[in-house]
Amino acid sequence: MALTGKVVDYDTGWHDFFASGRTFYHSGRDSWDSWAVGGDRYCSMWPPSDLWAWYEMEWWGDALRFVGDTGDVTPGVLRD
């Protein structure tokens, strides 16, 4: 997947995607989470929840958006 080994910067923090299926998210506090790909969709699990959240991904060069099933949108940029 295009996110493996990458860091995505957001307005409020950044997210590091590891090949192991773990992610490190920093936005004022640190959080270790899980991520995977199902079909063409990105999915993540954020503790304390044990449910997977699914997102469509939209790309424009290094810019991307995660679009949730409820229409929530999280824009980001791949870090060089």
PDB file of N, CA, C and O in Angstrom:
ATOM      1  N   MET A   1       0.844  -1.194   0.000  1.00  0.00           N
ATOM      2  CA  MET A   1       0.000   0.000   0.000  1.00  0.00           C
ATOM      3  C   MET A   1       0.873   1.235   0.000  1.00  0.00           C
ATOM      4  O   MET A   1       1.974   1.226   0.551  1.00  0.00           O
ATOM      5  N   ALA A   2       0.397   2.270  -0.601  1.00  0.00           N
ATOM      6  CA  ALA A   2       1.154   3.513  -0.748  1.00  0.00           C
ATOM      7  C   ALA A   2       1.489   4.176   0.583  1.00  0.00           C
ATOM      8  O   ALA A   2       2.397   5.006   0.624  1.00  0.00           O
ATOM      9  N   LEU A   3       0.795   3.849   1.678  1.00  0.00           N
ATOM     10  CA  LEU A   3       1.069   4.473   2.969  1.00  0.00           C
ATOM     11  C   LEU A   3       2.185   3.779   3.756  1.00  0.00           C
ATOM     12  O   LEU A   3       2.726   4.361   4.695  1.00  0.00           O
ATOM     13  N   THR A   4       2.530   2.563   3.391  1.00  0.00           N
ATOM     14  CA  THR A   4       3.532   1.800   4.148  1.00  0.00           C
ATOM     15  C   THR A   4       4.860   2.543   4.195  1.00  0.00           C
ATOM     16  O   THR A   4       5.422   2.905   3.161  1.00  0.00           O
ATOM     17  N   GLY A   5       5.349   2.763   5.407  1.00  0.00           N
ATOM     18  CA  GLY A   5       6.619   3.440   5.603  1.00  0.00           C
ATOM     19  C   GLY A   5       6.561   4.941   5.408  1.00  0.00           C
ATOM     20  O   GLY A   5       7.603   5.593   5.351  1.00  0.00           O
ATOM     21  N   LYS A   6       5.371   5.503   5.306  1.00  0.00           N
ATOM     22  CA  LYS A   6       5.194   6.933   5.051  1.00  0.00           C
ATOM     23  C   LYS A   6       4.685   7.654   6.298  1.00  0.00           C
ATOM     24  O   LYS A   6       4.157   7.042   7.226  1.00  0.00           O
ATOM     25  N   VAL A   7       4.862   8.969   6.285  1.00  0.00           N
ATOM     26  CA  VAL A   7       4.302   9.847   7.312  1.00  0.00           C
ATOM     27  C   VAL A   7       3.347  10.797   6.619  1.00  0.00           C
ATOM     28  O   VAL A   7       3.679  11.387   5.591  1.00  0.00           O
ATOM     29  N   VAL A   8       2.153  10.943   7.188  1.00  0.00           N
ATOM     30  CA  VAL A   8       1.161  11.886   6.674  1.00  0.00           C
ATOM     31  C   VAL A   8       1.034  13.024   7.687  1.00  0.00           C
ATOM     32  O   VAL A   8       0.791  12.798   8.872  1.00  0.00           O
ATOM     33  N   ASP A   9       1.204  14.255   7.190  1.00  0.00           N
ATOM     34  CA  ASP A   9       1.025  15.445   8.021  1.00  0.00           C
ATOM     35  C   ASP A   9      -0.393  15.962   7.871  1.00  0.00           C
ATOM     36  O   ASP A   9      -0.926  16.042   6.765  1.00  0.00           O
ATOM     37  N   TYR A  10      -1.004  16.316   9.013  1.00  0.00           N
ATOM     38  CA  TYR A  10      -2.331  16.917   9.062  1.00  0.00           C
ATOM     39  C   TYR A  10      -2.192  18.318   9.647  1.00  0.00           C
ATOM     40  O   TYR A  10      -1.116  18.685  10.119  1.00  0.00           O
ATOM     41  N   ASP A  11      -3.248  19.092   9.624  1.00  0.00           N
ATOM     42  CA  ASP A  11      -3.217  20.422  10.239  1.00  0.00           C
ATOM     43  C   ASP A  11      -2.908  20.340  11.735  1.00  0.00           C
ATOM     44  O   ASP A  11      -2.292  21.249  12.292  1.00  0.00           O
ATOM     45  N   THR A  12      -3.330  19.267  12.377  1.00  0.00           N
ATOM     46  CA  THR A  12      -3.225  19.175  13.839  1.00  0.00           C
ATOM     47  C   THR A  12      -2.220  18.134  14.331  1.00  0.00           C
ATOM     48  O   THR A  12      -2.140  17.899  15.536  1.00  0.00           O
ATOM     49  N   GLY A  13      -1.454  17.505  13.444  1.00  0.00           N
ATOM     50  CA  GLY A  13      -0.501  16.489  13.885  1.00  0.00           C
ATOM     51  C   GLY A  13       0.047  15.696  12.723  1.00  0.00           C
ATOM     52  O   GLY A  13       0.005  16.148  11.578  1.00  0.00           O
ATOM     53  N   TRP A  14       0.567  14.498  13.016  1.00  0.00           N
ATOM     54  CA  TRP A  14       1.103  13.627  11.973  1.00  0.00           C
ATOM     55  C   TRP A  14       0.892  12.176  12.342  1.00  0.00           C
ATOM     56  O   TRP A  14       0.642  11.838  13.500  1.00  0.00           O
ATOM     57  N   HIS A  15       0.998  11.313  11.323  1.00  0.00           N
ATOM     58  CA  HIS A  15       0.674   9.892  11.426  1.00  0.00           C
ATOM     59  C   HIS A  15       1.750   9.094  10.691  1.00  0.00           C
ATOM     60  O   HIS A  15       1.995   9.346   9.512  1.00  0.00           O
ATOM     61  N   ASP A  16       2.391   8.146  11.351  1.00  0.00           N
ATOM     62  CA  ASP A  16       3.451   7.314  10.781  1.00  0.00           C
ATOM     63  C   ASP A  16       2.894   5.902  10.565  1.00  0.00           C
ATOM     64  O   ASP A  16       2.420   5.274  11.512  1.00  0.00           O
ATOM     65  N   PHE A  17       2.949   5.397   9.318  1.00  0.00           N
ATOM     66  CA  PHE A  17       2.347   4.105   8.955  1.00  0.00           C
ATOM     67  C   PHE A  17       3.435   3.047   8.795  1.00  0.00           C
ATOM     68  O   PHE A  17       4.263   3.144   7.889  1.00  0.00           O
ATOM     69  N   PHE A  18       3.442   2.048   9.660  1.00  0.00           N
ATOM     70  CA  PHE A  18       4.446   0.990   9.646  1.00  0.00           C
ATOM     71  C   PHE A  18       3.940  -0.256   8.903  1.00  0.00           C
ATOM     72  O   PHE A  18       2.745  -0.550   8.915  1.00  0.00           O
ATOM     73  N   ALA A  19       4.855  -0.975   8.265  1.00  0.00           N
ATOM     74  CA  ALA A  19       4.513  -2.186   7.518  1.00  0.00           C
ATOM     75  C   ALA A  19       3.908  -3.262   8.423  1.00  0.00           C
ATOM     76  O   ALA A  19       3.205  -4.147   7.935  1.00  0.00           O
ATOM     77  N   SER A  20       4.165  -3.201   9.713  1.00  0.00           N
ATOM     78  CA  SER A  20       3.650  -4.180  10.670  1.00  0.00           C
ATOM     79  C   SER A  20       2.141  -4.084  10.869  1.00  0.00           C
ATOM     80  O   SER A  20       1.533  -4.963  11.480  1.00  0.00           O
ATOM     81  N   GLY A  21       1.529  -2.998  10.345  1.00  0.00           N
ATOM     82  CA  GLY A  21       0.099  -2.788  10.569  1.00  0.00           C
ATOM     83  C   GLY A  21      -0.165  -1.877  11.759  1.00  0.00           C
ATOM     84  O   GLY A  21      -1.317  -1.680  12.147  1.00  0.00           O
ATOM     85  N   ARG A  22       0.886  -1.324  12.337  1.00  0.00           N
ATOM     86  CA  ARG A  22       0.748  -0.380  13.439  1.00  0.00           C
ATOM     87  C   ARG A  22       0.923   1.039  12.898  1.00  0.00           C
ATOM     88  O   ARG A  22       1.597   1.246  11.889  1.00  0.00           O
ATOM     89  N   THR A  23       0.320   2.002  13.568  1.00  0.00           N
ATOM     90  CA  THR A  23       0.524   3.406  13.240  1.00  0.00           C
ATOM     91  C   THR A  23       0.849   4.156  14.521  1.00  0.00           C
ATOM     92  O   THR A  23       0.401   3.793  15.608  1.00  0.00           O
ATOM     93  N   PHE A  24       1.629   5.199  14.367  1.00  0.00           N
ATOM     94  CA  PHE A  24       1.915   6.101  15.472  1.00  0.00           C
ATOM     95  C   PHE A  24       1.323   7.450  15.100  1.00  0.00           C
ATOM     96  O   PHE A  24       1.669   8.027  14.068  1.00  0.00           O
ATOM     97  N   TYR A  25       0.428   7.950  15.947  1.00  0.00           N
ATOM     98  CA  TYR A  25      -0.241   9.223  15.691  1.00  0.00           C
ATOM     99  C   TYR A  25       0.141  10.211  16.780  1.00  0.00           C
ATOM    100  O   TYR A  25       0.069   9.899  17.969  1.00  0.00           O
ATOM    101  N   HIS A  26       0.551  11.415  16.364  1.00  0.00           N
ATOM    102  CA  HIS A  26       0.887  12.453  17.324  1.00  0.00           C
ATOM    103  C   HIS A  26       0.075  13.704  17.022  1.00  0.00           C
ATOM    104  O   HIS A  26       0.130  14.258  15.924  1.00  0.00           O
ATOM    105  N   SER A  27      -0.679  14.130  18.027  1.00  0.00           N
ATOM    106  CA  SER A  27      -1.471  15.356  17.908  1.00  0.00           C
ATOM    107  C   SER A  27      -1.680  15.922  19.307  1.00  0.00           C
ATOM    108  O   SER A  27      -2.805  16.005  19.799  1.00  0.00           O
ATOM    109  N   GLY A  28      -0.581  16.308  19.933  1.00  0.00           N
ATOM    110  CA  GLY A  28      -0.656  16.782  21.311  1.00  0.00           C
ATOM    111  C   GLY A  28      -0.467  15.668  22.323  1.00  0.00           C
ATOM    112  O   GLY A  28      -0.025  15.909  23.446  1.00  0.00           O
ATOM    113  N   ARG A  29      -0.798  14.465  21.931  1.00  0.00           N
ATOM    114  CA  ARG A  29      -0.519  13.269  22.736  1.00  0.00           C
ATOM    115  C   ARG A  29      -0.250  12.137  21.764  1.00  0.00           C
ATOM    116  O   ARG A  29      -0.744  12.149  20.636  1.00  0.00           O
ATOM    117  N   ASP A  30       0.527  11.167  22.195  1.00  0.00           N
ATOM    118  CA  ASP A  30       0.907  10.061  21.325  1.00  0.00           C
ATOM    119  C   ASP A  30      -0.092   8.921  21.419  1.00  0.00           C
ATOM    120  O   ASP A  30      -0.644   8.648  22.485  1.00  0.00           O
ATOM    121  N   SER A  31      -0.319   8.251  20.282  1.00  0.00           N
ATOM    122  CA  SER A  31      -1.269   7.144  20.234  1.00  0.00           C
ATOM    123  C   SER A  31      -0.760   6.088  19.259  1.00  0.00           C
ATOM    124  O   SER A  31      -0.399   6.402  18.125  1.00  0.00           O
ATOM    125  N   TRP A  32      -0.735   4.842  19.704  1.00  0.00           N
ATOM    126  CA  TRP A  32      -0.434   3.711  18.823  1.00  0.00           C
ATOM    127  C   TRP A  32      -1.746   3.067  18.411  1.00  0.00           C
ATOM    128  O   TRP A  32      -2.587   2.756  19.254  1.00  0.00           O
ATOM    129  N   ASP A  33      -1.917   2.869  17.108  1.00  0.00           N
ATOM    130  CA  ASP A  33      -3.161   2.342  16.560  1.00  0.00           C
ATOM    131  C   ASP A  33      -2.831   1.234  15.561  1.00  0.00           C
ATOM    132  O   ASP A  33      -1.666   0.871  15.392  1.00  0.00           O
ATOM    133  N   SER A  34      -3.842   0.708  14.911  1.00  0.00           N
ATOM    134  CA  SER A  34      -3.654  -0.334  13.895  1.00  0.00           C
ATOM    135  C   SER A  34      -4.260   0.128  12.581  1.00  0.00           C
ATOM    136  O   SER A  34      -5.218   0.901  12.564  1.00  0.00           O
ATOM    137  N   TRP A  35      -3.685  -0.360  11.461  1.00  0.00           N
ATOM    138  CA  TRP A  35      -4.222  -0.033  10.153  1.00  0.00           C
ATOM    139  C   TRP A  35      -4.103  -1.244   9.237  1.00  0.00           C
ATOM    140  O   TRP A  35      -3.287  -2.135   9.467  1.00  0.00           O
ATOM    141  N   ALA A  36      -4.928  -1.262   8.197  1.00  0.00           N
ATOM    142  CA  ALA A  36      -4.926  -2.351   7.218  1.00  0.00           C
ATOM    143  C   ALA A  36      -5.599  -1.842   5.944  1.00  0.00           C
ATOM    144  O   ALA A  36      -6.121  -0.728   5.896  1.00  0.00           O
ATOM    145  N   VAL A  37      -5.572  -2.682   4.926  1.00  0.00           N
ATOM    146  CA  VAL A  37      -6.253  -2.386   3.674  1.00  0.00           C
ATOM    147  C   VAL A  37      -7.217  -3.523   3.400  1.00  0.00           C
ATOM    148  O   VAL A  37      -6.848  -4.692   3.513  1.00  0.00           O
ATOM    149  N   GLY A  38      -8.444  -3.192   3.041  1.00  0.00           N
ATOM    150  CA  GLY A  38      -9.442  -4.180   2.670  1.00  0.00           C
ATOM    151  C   GLY A  38     -10.009  -3.809   1.317  1.00  0.00           C
ATOM    152  O   GLY A  38     -10.737  -2.824   1.193  1.00  0.00           O
ATOM    153  N   GLY A  39      -9.682  -4.589   0.303  1.00  0.00           N
ATOM    154  CA  GLY A  39     -10.085  -4.206  -1.050  1.00  0.00           C
ATOM    155  C   GLY A  39      -9.319  -2.956  -1.433  1.00  0.00           C
ATOM    156  O   GLY A  39      -8.089  -2.938  -1.387  1.00  0.00           O
ATOM    157  N   ASP A  40     -10.036  -1.913  -1.810  1.00  0.00           N
ATOM    158  CA  ASP A  40      -9.411  -0.636  -2.148  1.00  0.00           C
ATOM    159  C   ASP A  40      -9.587   0.398  -1.040  1.00  0.00           C
ATOM    160  O   ASP A  40      -9.413   1.594  -1.274  1.00  0.00           O
ATOM    161  N   ARG A  41      -9.929  -0.052   0.157  1.00  0.00           N
ATOM    162  CA  ARG A  41     -10.229   0.888   1.234  1.00  0.00           C
ATOM    163  C   ARG A  41      -9.214   0.774   2.357  1.00  0.00           C
ATOM    164  O   ARG A  41      -8.703  -0.306   2.654  1.00  0.00           O
ATOM    165  N   TYR A  42      -8.935   1.907   2.970  1.00  0.00           N
ATOM    166  CA  TYR A  42      -8.080   1.986   4.149  1.00  0.00           C
ATOM    167  C   TYR A  42      -8.949   1.764   5.380  1.00  0.00           C
ATOM    168  O   TYR A  42     -10.084   2.241   5.422  1.00  0.00           O
ATOM    169  N   CYS A  43      -8.445   1.056   6.376  1.00  0.00           N
ATOM    170  CA  CYS A  43      -9.188   0.900   7.619  1.00  0.00           C
ATOM    171  C   CYS A  43      -8.250   1.070   8.805  1.00  0.00           C
ATOM    172  O   CYS A  43      -7.062   0.757   8.726  1.00  0.00           O
ATOM    173  N   SER A  44      -8.801   1.570   9.899  1.00  0.00           N
ATOM    174  CA  SER A  44      -8.010   1.798  11.102  1.00  0.00           C
ATOM    175  C   SER A  44      -8.819   1.426  12.332  1.00  0.00           C
ATOM    176  O   SER A  44     -10.050   1.440  12.324  1.00  0.00           O
ATOM    177  N   MET A  45      -8.084   1.091  13.396  1.00  0.00           N
ATOM    178  CA  MET A  45      -8.695   0.792  14.684  1.00  0.00           C
ATOM    179  C   MET A  45      -7.974   1.633  15.735  1.00  0.00           C
ATOM    180  O   MET A  45      -6.768   1.496  15.938  1.00  0.00           O
ATOM    181  N   TRP A  46      -8.729   2.503  16.396  1.00  0.00           N
ATOM    182  CA  TRP A  46      -8.180   3.412  17.389  1.00  0.00           C
ATOM    183  C   TRP A  46      -8.650   3.000  18.776  1.00  0.00           C
ATOM    184  O   TRP A  46      -9.847   3.040  19.060  1.00  0.00           O
ATOM    185  N   PRO A  47      -7.716   2.600  19.652  1.00  0.00           N
ATOM    186  CA  PRO A  47      -8.105   2.258  21.025  1.00  0.00           C
ATOM    187  C   PRO A  47      -8.803   3.452  21.688  1.00  0.00           C
ATOM    188  O   PRO A  47      -8.470   4.595  21.377  1.00  0.00           O
ATOM    189  N   PRO A  48      -9.733   3.225  22.565  1.00  0.00           N
ATOM    190  CA  PRO A  48     -10.043   1.926  23.150  1.00  0.00           C
ATOM    191  C   PRO A  48     -11.025   1.092  22.330  1.00  0.00           C
ATOM    192  O   PRO A  48     -11.376  -0.013  22.745  1.00  0.00           O
ATOM    193  N   SER A  49     -11.478   1.591  21.175  1.00  0.00           N
ATOM    194  CA  SER A  49     -12.412   0.830  20.344  1.00  0.00           C
ATOM    195  C   SER A  49     -11.723  -0.402  19.760  1.00  0.00           C
ATOM    196  O   SER A  49     -10.524  -0.380  19.483  1.00  0.00           O
ATOM    197  N   ASP A  50     -12.482  -1.462  19.579  1.00  0.00           N
ATOM    198  CA  ASP A  50     -11.958  -2.652  18.905  1.00  0.00           C
ATOM    199  C   ASP A  50     -12.666  -2.856  17.561  1.00  0.00           C
ATOM    200  O   ASP A  50     -12.665  -3.957  17.011  1.00  0.00           O
ATOM    201  N   LEU A  51     -13.275  -1.771  17.037  1.00  0.00           N
ATOM    202  CA  LEU A  51     -13.968  -1.814  15.757  1.00  0.00           C
ATOM    203  C   LEU A  51     -13.127  -1.124  14.694  1.00  0.00           C
ATOM    204  O   LEU A  51     -12.473  -0.117  14.968  1.00  0.00           O
ATOM    205  N   TRP A  52     -13.144  -1.667  13.483  1.00  0.00           N
ATOM    206  CA  TRP A  52     -12.432  -1.070  12.367  1.00  0.00           C
ATOM    207  C   TRP A  52     -13.287   0.022  11.738  1.00  0.00           C
ATOM    208  O   TRP A  52     -14.481  -0.174  11.512  1.00  0.00           O
ATOM    209  N   ALA A  53     -12.679   1.172  11.455  1.00  0.00           N
ATOM    210  CA  ALA A  53     -13.324   2.262  10.721  1.00  0.00           C
ATOM    211  C   ALA A  53     -12.777   2.242   9.296  1.00  0.00           C
ATOM    212  O   ALA A  53     -11.566   2.138   9.097  1.00  0.00           O
ATOM    213  N   TRP A  54     -13.658   2.339   8.313  1.00  0.00           N
ATOM    214  CA  TRP A  54     -13.284   2.224   6.902  1.00  0.00           C
ATOM    215  C   TRP A  54     -13.314   3.575   6.211  1.00  0.00           C
ATOM    216  O   TRP A  54     -14.189   4.399   6.478  1.00  0.00           O
ATOM    217  N   TYR A  55     -12.345   3.799   5.311  1.00  0.00           N
ATOM    218  CA  TYR A  55     -12.225   5.077   4.609  1.00  0.00           C
ATOM    219  C   TYR A  55     -11.877   4.860   3.144  1.00  0.00           C
ATOM    220  O   TYR A  55     -11.070   3.996   2.802  1.00  0.00           O
ATOM    221  N   GLU A  56     -12.500   5.660   2.287  1.00  0.00           N
ATOM    222  CA  GLU A  56     -12.045   5.787   0.905  1.00  0.00           C
ATOM    223  C   GLU A  56     -10.855   6.732   0.941  1.00  0.00           C
ATOM    224  O   GLU A  56     -10.780   7.604   1.807  1.00  0.00           O
ATOM    225  N   MET A  57      -9.926   6.567   0.008  1.00  0.00           N
ATOM    226  CA  MET A  57      -8.800   7.477  -0.068  1.00  0.00           C
ATOM    227  C   MET A  57      -8.810   8.170  -1.417  1.00  0.00           C
ATOM    228  O   MET A  57      -9.005   7.538  -2.455  1.00  0.00           O
ATOM    229  N   GLU A  58      -8.598   9.474  -1.388  1.00  0.00           N
ATOM    230  CA  GLU A  58      -8.521  10.271  -2.607  1.00  0.00           C
ATOM    231  C   GLU A  58      -7.144  10.915  -2.643  1.00  0.00           C
ATOM    232  O   GLU A  58      -6.706  11.512  -1.660  1.00  0.00           O
ATOM    233  N   TRP A  59      -6.450  10.792  -3.796  1.00  0.00           N
ATOM    234  CA  TRP A  59      -5.074  11.274  -3.944  1.00  0.00           C
ATOM    235  C   TRP A  59      -4.968  12.348  -5.011  1.00  0.00           C
ATOM    236  O   TRP A  59      -5.644  12.285  -6.037  1.00  0.00           O
ATOM    237  N   TRP A  60      -4.115  13.333  -4.763  1.00  0.00           N
ATOM    238  CA  TRP A  60      -3.710  14.351  -5.735  1.00  0.00           C
ATOM    239  C   TRP A  60      -2.226  14.599  -5.503  1.00  0.00           C
ATOM    240  O   TRP A  60      -1.863  15.479  -4.722  1.00  0.00           O
ATOM    241  N   GLY A  61      -1.368  13.838  -6.168  1.00  0.00           N
ATOM    242  CA  GLY A  61       0.070  13.950  -5.925  1.00  0.00           C
ATOM    243  C   GLY A  61       0.382  13.531  -4.500  1.00  0.00           C
ATOM    244  O   GLY A  61       0.101  12.395  -4.115  1.00  0.00           O
ATOM    245  N   ASP A  62       0.958  14.430  -3.708  1.00  0.00           N
ATOM    246  CA  ASP A  62       1.266  14.127  -2.304  1.00  0.00           C
ATOM    247  C   ASP A  62       0.120  14.465  -1.360  1.00  0.00           C
ATOM    248  O   ASP A  62       0.180  14.143  -0.173  1.00  0.00           O
ATOM    249  N   ALA A  63      -0.921  15.109  -1.871  1.00  0.00           N
ATOM    250  CA  ALA A  63      -2.081  15.440  -1.051  1.00  0.00           C
ATOM    251  C   ALA A  63      -3.069  14.282  -1.077  1.00  0.00           C
ATOM    252  O   ALA A  63      -3.242  13.626  -2.104  1.00  0.00           O
ATOM    253  N   LEU A  64      -3.718  14.034   0.059  1.00  0.00           N
ATOM    254  CA  LEU A  64      -4.703  12.967   0.125  1.00  0.00           C
ATOM    255  C   LEU A  64      -5.805  13.335   1.098  1.00  0.00           C
ATOM    256  O   LEU A  64      -5.658  14.236   1.924  1.00  0.00           O
ATOM    257  N   ARG A  65      -6.922  12.612   0.980  1.00  0.00           N
ATOM    258  CA  ARG A  65      -8.037  12.751   1.905  1.00  0.00           C
ATOM    259  C   ARG A  65      -8.533  11.368   2.262  1.00  0.00           C
ATOM    260  O   ARG A  65      -8.643  10.486   1.410  1.00  0.00           O
ATOM    261  N   PHE A  66      -8.831  11.195   3.534  1.00  0.00           N
ATOM    262  CA  PHE A  66      -9.520  10.004   4.007  1.00  0.00           C
ATOM    263  C   PHE A  66     -10.986  10.396   4.156  1.00  0.00           C
ATOM    264  O   PHE A  66     -11.305  11.351   4.864  1.00  0.00           O
ATOM    265  N   VAL A  67     -11.885   9.658   3.488  1.00  0.00           N
ATOM    266  CA  VAL A  67     -13.314   9.971   3.518  1.00  0.00           C
ATOM    267  C   VAL A  67     -14.036   8.802   4.175  1.00  0.00           C
ATOM    268  O   VAL A  67     -14.059   7.692   3.643  1.00  0.00           O
ATOM    269  N   GLY A  68     -14.625   9.066   5.341  1.00  0.00           N
ATOM    270  CA  GLY A  68     -15.310   8.028   6.103  1.00  0.00           C
ATOM    271  C   GLY A  68     -16.684   7.709   5.571  1.00  0.00           C
ATOM    272  O   GLY A  68     -17.238   8.448   4.756  1.00  0.00           O
ATOM    273  N   ASP A  69     -17.235   6.595   6.041  1.00  0.00           N
ATOM    274  CA  ASP A  69     -18.565   6.159   5.617  1.00  0.00           C
ATOM    275  C   ASP A  69     -19.657   7.174   5.957  1.00  0.00           C
ATOM    276  O   ASP A  69     -20.697   7.209   5.299  1.00  0.00           O
ATOM    277  N   THR A  70     -19.426   7.997   6.980  1.00  0.00           N
ATOM    278  CA  THR A  70     -20.417   8.993   7.370  1.00  0.00           C
ATOM    279  C   THR A  70     -20.180  10.341   6.701  1.00  0.00           C
ATOM    280  O   THR A  70     -20.876  11.313   6.994  1.00  0.00           O
ATOM    281  N   GLY A  71     -19.184  10.403   5.789  1.00  0.00           N
ATOM    282  CA  GLY A  71     -18.897  11.623   5.064  1.00  0.00           C
ATOM    283  C   GLY A  71     -17.840  12.508   5.712  1.00  0.00           C
ATOM    284  O   GLY A  71     -17.502  13.566   5.183  1.00  0.00           O
ATOM    285  N   ASP A  72     -17.314  12.072   6.867  1.00  0.00           N
ATOM    286  CA  ASP A  72     -16.251  12.852   7.499  1.00  0.00           C
ATOM    287  C   ASP A  72     -14.995  12.809   6.627  1.00  0.00           C
ATOM    288  O   ASP A  72     -14.678  11.771   6.045  1.00  0.00           O
ATOM    289  N   VAL A  73     -14.284  13.929   6.537  1.00  0.00           N
ATOM    290  CA  VAL A  73     -13.125  14.054   5.665  1.00  0.00           C
ATOM    291  C   VAL A  73     -11.926  14.506   6.487  1.00  0.00           C
ATOM    292  O   VAL A  73     -12.013  15.460   7.260  1.00  0.00           O
ATOM    293  N   THR A  74     -10.795  13.803   6.308  1.00  0.00           N
ATOM    294  CA  THR A  74      -9.544  14.188   6.932  1.00  0.00           C
ATOM    295  C   THR A  74      -8.500  14.383   5.851  1.00  0.00           C
ATOM    296  O   THR A  74      -8.033  13.409   5.261  1.00  0.00           O
ATOM    297  N   PRO A  75      -8.120  15.645   5.576  1.00  0.00           N
ATOM    298  CA  PRO A  75      -7.086  15.896   4.557  1.00  0.00           C
ATOM    299  C   PRO A  75      -5.691  15.796   5.151  1.00  0.00           C
ATOM    300  O   PRO A  75      -5.486  16.077   6.332  1.00  0.00           O
ATOM    301  N   GLY A  76      -4.732  15.394   4.321  1.00  0.00           N
ATOM    302  CA  GLY A  76      -3.350  15.315   4.754  1.00  0.00           C
ATOM    303  C   GLY A  76      -2.405  15.437   3.565  1.00  0.00           C
ATOM    304  O   GLY A  76      -2.829  15.507   2.412  1.00  0.00           O
ATOM    305  N   VAL A  77      -1.108  15.462   3.880  1.00  0.00           N
ATOM    306  CA  VAL A  77      -0.056  15.563   2.864  1.00  0.00           C
ATOM    307  C   VAL A  77       1.046  14.582   3.225  1.00  0.00           C
ATOM    308  O   VAL A  77       1.489  14.536   4.373  1.00  0.00           O
ATOM    309  N   LEU A  78       1.494  13.789   2.240  1.00  0.00           N
ATOM    310  CA  LEU A  78       2.611  12.894   2.477  1.00  0.00           C
ATOM    311  C   LEU A  78       3.870  13.713   2.711  1.00  0.00           C
ATOM    312  O   LEU A  78       4.165  14.645   1.963  1.00  0.00           O
ATOM    313  N   ARG A  79       4.601  13.362   3.745  1.00  0.00           N
ATOM    314  CA  ARG A  79       5.849  14.061   4.063  1.00  0.00           C
ATOM    315  C   ARG A  79       6.957  13.524   3.169  1.00  0.00           C
ATOM    316  O   ARG A  79       7.006  12.329   2.879  1.00  0.00           O
ATOM    317  N   ASP A  80       7.848  14.414   2.731  1.00  0.00           N
ATOM    318  CA  ASP A  80       9.015  14.010   1.915  1.00  0.00           C
ATOM    319  C   ASP A  80       9.986  13.194   2.736  1.00  0.00           C
ATOM    320  O   ASP A  80      11.021  12.768   2.224  1.00  0.00           O
TER     321      ASP A  80
END
